[in-house]
């Protein structure tokens, strides 16, 4: 049951990554230059009231060094790349492992 939910989440994240890639591609063609939407800008667009509270919460409750080198790097990645990587990771986690062949009974 959990494997099904993780696989579904992975497929939804890959679909969202594809949609973000199409949006960035369309904007780039219209502007005649490469335009990539960072994950931080997408988060600010989706959660305008809660997203600014993320930095103080991480610095206060977890650790200040987590915000500056790590989370800022992740928030600067293109949206399609970050969603795609998480989606692929979910699908890889939920993948069925092949059965081991075992030993042969032939002499």
Buried (B, 14 or more C-beta within 10 A) or exposed (E): EEEEEBBEBBBEBBEBBBEBBEBBBEBEEEEEEEBBBBBBBBBBEEEEEEBEEBBEEBBEEEEEEEBEEEBEEEBEBBBBBBBBBBBBEBBEEBEEEEEEEEEEEEE
